[in-house]
Amino acid sequence: MSNPLTDDQLRHTALTLLEKELGPVETLRFLAMVRREPFDYQAWRDDRFAGLTVEDLFRRMQAAEVASP
């Protein structure tokens, strides 16, 4: 297992990925939206993982780890 990213590394990686996928304009739009709109993490999490078992989540994590360089 790799070492966790520092906050700076995580921020840089996330912004790089967003910009690569969305482009600079949409990345800025997304960041502005996240900042101004309230976000209920627990509701998002409950919706995102509804119906998944711990085993399902574990398999997804394993697959993601194998796919990472």
Secondary structure by P-SEA (a helix, b strand, c coil): ccccccaaaaaaaaaaaaaaaccaaaaaaaaaaaacccccaaaaaaaaaccccaaaaaaaaaaaaaacc
